[in-house]
Amino acid sequence: MIKIYSVYIKLGKMYIEYKNIYFNTFYKLFKRVL
């Protein structure tokens, strides 16, 4: 049970990091267009 929980935490951290990178790149492109 603890192993599964740690895996979910790792996936959550990876998801947040990728989401931040995607948002930053999208925001830069959006500012460039405006």
VEXLUM-959912 format. One record per atom (N, C-alpha, C, O, CB): residue number from 1; chain; atom name; x, y, z. Coordinates in pm, whole numbers. Glycine has a CB too. Layout:
BEGIN
+-----+----+----+--------+--------+--------+
|   i | ch | at |     px |     py |     pz |
+-----+----+----+--------+--------+--------+
| NUM |  A | CA |      X |      Y |      Z |
...
+-----+----+----+--------+--------+--------+
END
This chain:
BEGIN
+-----+----+----+--------+--------+--------+
|   i | ch | at |     px |     py |     pz |
+-----+----+----+--------+--------+--------+
|   1 |  A |  N |     83 |   -120 |      0 |
|   1 |  A | CA |      0 |      0 |      0 |
|   1 |  A |  C |     87 |    126 |      0 |
|   1 |  A |  O |     60 |    222 |    -72 |
|   1 |  A | CB |    -94 |      0 |    122 |
|   2 |  A |  N |    192 |    124 |     81 |
|   2 |  A | CA |    281 |    242 |     89 |
|   2 |  A |  C |    354 |    261 |    -44 |
|   2 |  A |  O |    375 |    375 |    -88 |
|   2 |  A | CB |    384 |    225 |    205 |
|   3 |  A |  N |    393 |    150 |   -110 |
|   3 |  A | CA |    463 |    161 |   -239 |
|   3 |  A |  C |    375 |    230 |   -342 |
|   3 |  A |  O |    421 |    319 |   -413 |
|   3 |  A | CB |    504 |     21 |   -290 |
|   4 |  A |  N |    250 |    190 |   -350 |
|   4 |  A | CA |    157 |    250 |   -446 |
|   4 |  A |  C |    144 |    400 |   -419 |
|   4 |  A |  O |    140 |    481 |   -512 |
|   4 |  A | CB |     17 |    180 |   -439 |
|   5 |  A |  N |    136 |    437 |   -290 |
|   5 |  A | CA |    121 |    578 |   -252 |
|   5 |  A |  C |    241 |    659 |   -298 |
|   5 |  A |  O |    225 |    769 |   -351 |
|   5 |  A | CB |    104 |    591 |   -100 |
|   6 |  A |  N |    362 |    606 |   -279 |
|   6 |  A | CA |    484 |    677 |   -320 |
|   6 |  A |  C |    488 |    693 |   -472 |
|   6 |  A |  O |    534 |    796 |   -522 |
|   6 |  A | CB |    611 |    603 |   -271 |
|   7 |  A |  N |    441 |    593 |   -544 |
|   7 |  A | CA |    438 |    601 |   -691 |
|   7 |  A |  C |    344 |    713 |   -734 |
|   7 |  A |  O |    375 |    791 |   -824 |
|   7 |  A | CB |    393 |    466 |   -753 |
|   8 |  A |  N |    228 |    722 |   -668 |
|   8 |  A | CA |    132 |    828 |   -702 |
|   8 |  A |  C |    191 |    966 |   -674 |
|   8 |  A |  O |    168 |   1060 |   -750 |
|   8 |  A | CB |      1 |    809 |   -623 |
|   9 |  A |  N |    268 |    979 |   -564 |
|   9 |  A | CA |    332 |   1107 |   -532 |
|   9 |  A |  C |    433 |   1143 |   -641 |
|   9 |  A |  O |    438 |   1259 |   -684 |
|   9 |  A | CB |    403 |   1102 |   -394 |
|  10 |  A |  N |    512 |   1047 |   -686 |
|  10 |  A | CA |    611 |   1073 |   -792 |
|  10 |  A |  C |    541 |   1116 |   -920 |
|  10 |  A |  O |    583 |   1212 |   -985 |
|  10 |  A | CB |    697 |    948 |   -819 |
|  11 |  A |  N |    434 |   1046 |   -958 |
|  11 |  A | CA |    359 |   1082 |  -1079 |
|  11 |  A |  C |    299 |   1221 |  -1066 |
|  11 |  A |  O |    298 |   1298 |  -1162 |
|  11 |  A | CB |    248 |    979 |  -1106 |
|  12 |  A |  N |    249 |   1253 |   -948 |
|  12 |  A | CA |    190 |   1385 |   -925 |
|  12 |  A |  C |    294 |   1495 |   -941 |
|  12 |  A |  O |    266 |   1598 |  -1002 |
|  12 |  A | CB |    129 |   1391 |   -786 |
|  13 |  A |  N |    413 |   1474 |   -886 |
|  13 |  A | CA |    520 |   1574 |   -898 |
|  13 |  A |  C |    559 |   1591 |  -1044 |
|  13 |  A |  O |    575 |   1704 |  -1091 |
|  13 |  A | CB |    643 |   1534 |   -815 |
|  14 |  A |  N |    575 |   1479 |  -1117 |
|  14 |  A | CA |    609 |   1486 |  -1259 |
|  14 |  A |  C |    502 |   1561 |  -1336 |
|  14 |  A |  O |    533 |   1643 |  -1422 |
|  14 |  A | CB |    628 |   1344 |  -1318 |
|  15 |  A |  N |    374 |   1533 |  -1306 |
|  15 |  A | CA |    262 |   1598 |  -1373 |
|  15 |  A |  C |    265 |   1749 |  -1350 |
|  15 |  A |  O |    245 |   1827 |  -1443 |
|  15 |  A | CB |    128 |   1540 |  -1325 |
|  16 |  A |  N |    291 |   1790 |  -1226 |
|  16 |  A | CA |    296 |   1933 |  -1194 |
|  16 |  A |  C |    412 |   1998 |  -1269 |
|  16 |  A |  O |    396 |   2107 |  -1323 |
|  16 |  A | CB |    311 |   1955 |  -1040 |
|  17 |  A |  N |    528 |   1933 |  -1273 |
|  17 |  A | CA |    645 |   1990 |  -1342 |
|  17 |  A |  C |    616 |   2006 |  -1491 |
|  17 |  A |  O |    642 |   2112 |  -1548 |
|  17 |  A | CB |    769 |   1900 |  -1321 |
|  18 |  A |  N |    561 |   1902 |  -1555 |
|  18 |  A | CA |    531 |   1910 |  -1698 |
|  18 |  A |  C |    425 |   2016 |  -1725 |
|  18 |  A |  O |    433 |   2087 |  -1825 |
|  18 |  A | CB |    483 |   1774 |  -1750 |
|  19 |  A |  N |    325 |   2026 |  -1635 |
|  19 |  A | CA |    220 |   2126 |  -1651 |
|  19 |  A |  C |    279 |   2267 |  -1644 |
|  19 |  A |  O |    240 |   2354 |  -1722 |
|  19 |  A | CB |    110 |   2108 |  -1544 |
|  20 |  A |  N |    372 |   2289 |  -1551 |
|  20 |  A | CA |    435 |   2420 |  -1538 |
|  20 |  A |  C |    517 |   2454 |  -1662 |
|  20 |  A |  O |    511 |   2566 |  -1711 |
|  20 |  A | CB |    525 |   2424 |  -1414 |
|  21 |  A |  N |    593 |   2356 |  -1714 |
|  21 |  A | CA |    674 |   2378 |  -1834 |
|  21 |  A |  C |    583 |   2410 |  -1952 |
|  21 |  A |  O |    610 |   2504 |  -2028 |
|  21 |  A | CB |    762 |   2254 |  -1866 |
|  22 |  A |  N |    476 |   2334 |  -1969 |
|  22 |  A | CA |    382 |   2355 |  -2079 |
|  22 |  A |  C |    317 |   2492 |  -2068 |
|  22 |  A |  O |    303 |   2563 |  -2168 |
|  22 |  A | CB |    274 |   2244 |  -2080 |
|  23 |  A |  N |    277 |   2531 |  -1946 |
|  23 |  A | CA |    212 |   2660 |  -1925 |
|  23 |  A |  C |    309 |   2774 |  -1955 |
|  23 |  A |  O |    270 |   2873 |  -2017 |
|  23 |  A | CB |    160 |   2671 |  -1782 |
|  24 |  A |  N |    434 |   2761 |  -1911 |
|  24 |  A | CA |    534 |   2866 |  -1934 |
|  24 |  A |  C |    559 |   2886 |  -2083 |
|  24 |  A |  O |    565 |   3000 |  -2130 |
|  24 |  A | CB |    666 |   2832 |  -1863 |
|  25 |  A |  N |    575 |   2777 |  -2158 |
|  25 |  A | CA |    602 |   2788 |  -2302 |
|  25 |  A |  C |    481 |   2847 |  -2373 |
|  25 |  A |  O |    495 |   2930 |  -2463 |
|  25 |  A | CB |    637 |   2650 |  -2362 |
|  26 |  A |  N |    361 |   2804 |  -2334 |
|  26 |  A | CA |    238 |   2855 |  -2395 |
|  26 |  A |  C |    223 |   3004 |  -2366 |
|  26 |  A |  O |    183 |   3081 |  -2453 |
|  26 |  A | CB |    115 |   2777 |  -2344 |
|  27 |  A |  N |    253 |   3044 |  -2242 |
|  27 |  A | CA |    242 |   3185 |  -2201 |
|  27 |  A |  C |    339 |   3272 |  -2281 |
|  27 |  A |  O |    303 |   3382 |  -2323 |
|  27 |  A | CB |    270 |   3200 |  -2051 |
|  28 |  A |  N |    461 |   3224 |  -2301 |
|  28 |  A | CA |    561 |   3299 |  -2379 |
|  28 |  A |  C |    513 |   3317 |  -2522 |
|  28 |  A |  O |    522 |   3427 |  -2577 |
|  28 |  A | CB |    697 |   3227 |  -2377 |
|  29 |  A |  N |    463 |   3210 |  -2583 |
|  29 |  A | CA |    412 |   3219 |  -2720 |
|  29 |  A |  C |    294 |   3316 |  -2728 |
|  29 |  A |  O |    283 |   3394 |  -2822 |
|  29 |  A | CB |    370 |   3079 |  -2772 |
|  30 |  A |  N |    206 |   3310 |  -2627 |
|  30 |  A | CA |     88 |   3396 |  -2623 |
|  30 |  A |  C |    129 |   3543 |  -2614 |
|  30 |  A |  O |     73 |   3628 |  -2683 |
|  30 |  A | CB |     -3 |   3358 |  -2505 |
|  31 |  A |  N |    227 |   3574 |  -2528 |
|  31 |  A | CA |    275 |   3711 |  -2514 |
|  31 |  A |  C |    339 |   3758 |  -2645 |
|  31 |  A |  O |    325 |   3875 |  -2682 |
|  31 |  A | CB |    376 |   3722 |  -2398 |
|  32 |  A |  N |    409 |   3669 |  -2712 |
|  32 |  A | CA |    476 |   3705 |  -2838 |
|  32 |  A |  C |    373 |   3740 |  -2945 |
|  32 |  A |  O |    394 |   3831 |  -3025 |
|  32 |  A | CB |    566 |   3588 |  -2887 |
|  33 |  A |  N |    262 |   3667 |  -2946 |
|  33 |  A | CA |    156 |   3694 |  -3044 |
|  33 |  A |  C |     93 |   3831 |  -3017 |
|  33 |  A |  O |     69 |   3908 |  -3110 |
|  33 |  A | CB |     47 |   3583 |  -3039 |
|  34 |  A |  N |     66 |   3860 |  -2890 |
|  34 |  A | CA |      8 |   3989 |  -2854 |
|  34 |  A |  C |    113 |   4098 |  -2867 |
|  34 |  A |  O |     84 |   4215 |  -2842 |
|  34 |  A | CB |    -50 |   3986 |  -2711 |
+-----+----+----+--------+--------+--------+
END
